[in-house]
Amino acid sequence: MKRHYLAAATLALGVMTGHQAAAQACAADVEDAFDLEEAAIAEIYDCISDRMVEAYTTEGNEVAAAYRDWAKTSTRPAVAGAHDNRLLFTFANDIAAEQYLKYAEDGVVMPAGSVLAKESITISTKNKEARVGPLFIMTKGEAGSAPETADWVYSAVQPNGKPMRIKQSFCHDCHVSWESRDMLGYPLEEVRLSN
Ligand code: HEC
């Protein structure tokens, strides 16, 4: 009896997540994410843009509810390679924008309270579709608040709206390669928007 119930519950859950995933998918007919042309990216973003916010805000995440009103840092989403070849699009809050949009190379110190939120779109070359990927977030704390990560706190929201479990060191070990830029990777040069 109990097992039966469990199986039914699992099935219902499976159907629900399958449905959710389908609702978040858009066509992306490409062999390799790096081959996506500007027009194809525009088409994907047109299709998926509203679904992203819907997905990230499912559980009431505050950054998810706010970031679309922040400063865009690039002209469009682009594939940089890092973050699993996803299409990436970063937004900077009011505190972060002025300094971030300079894309300075040296001596960068982002003010406490800076938040960068980066949307991502996963391209499945197998299923020929684009799906909502995680929303990646970096938040700068007061000096001394997180000495091991240069006062940055890394976090991410999954496409189901729930916080992703991450290790600070996983994110920071890569971002630390931009130490002189206060750990910032910056968008690809050809899509950067500046002040
Ligand atoms: C293997 C290297 C690597 C790892 C690991 C990594 N990132 Fe990034 N990250 C990058 C690169 C490269 C960029 C800039 C590329 C772009 O956004 O177009 C970036 C950009 C970002 C940005 C936009 C701000 C900026 O740096 O310009 C955020 C926010 C971010 N990453 C969060 C995270 C979080 C959270 C994690 C851990 C879950 C993480 N990253 C793990 C390489 C990495």
Residues whose N, C-alpha, C, O or C-beta is under 5 A from the ligand:
A	BS01	HEC	A80 A82 H83 L88 T90 L116 A117 K118 F136 I137 M138 Y154 S155 A156 I166 F170 C171 C174 M183 L184 G185 Y186 P187 L188
